[in-house]
Amino acid sequence: MSDKYTRRIMVGILICLIIIAFKPVPSFQSNYPDFPSSLDINNGETVVQLSENKIAIVKTDVNSGMHGEIFVLEFNEGKGSFDLIGRYNYEDFFSNPQEYKP
């Protein structure tokens, strides 16, 4: 009797695991059509804080036309926005290091 009871429990657990494994992933896009579909954790940009008022945005997306670009921005407290202070391409540096002398 104990063997049949244990077997039924094990079959029940197996059925539950199969249901969980093949459960469809919920789609939030269909529930919220206004939600932006381009929202992504890794969207090809990295923001790095250089100092208290300066940040750099590095474009790392290979498929964009701006791959390798670094934009350096400084916060202007008077305007309350960021001003572009430099635009650089780190791929140029790595492909032609002899042209860049310290």
Buried (B, 14 or more C-beta within 10 A) or exposed (E): EEEEEEEEEEEEEEEEEEEEEEEEEEEEEEEEEEEEEEEEEEEBBEEEEEEEEBBBBBBBEEEEEBBBBBBBBBBEEEEEEBEEEEEBBEEEEEEEEEEEEE
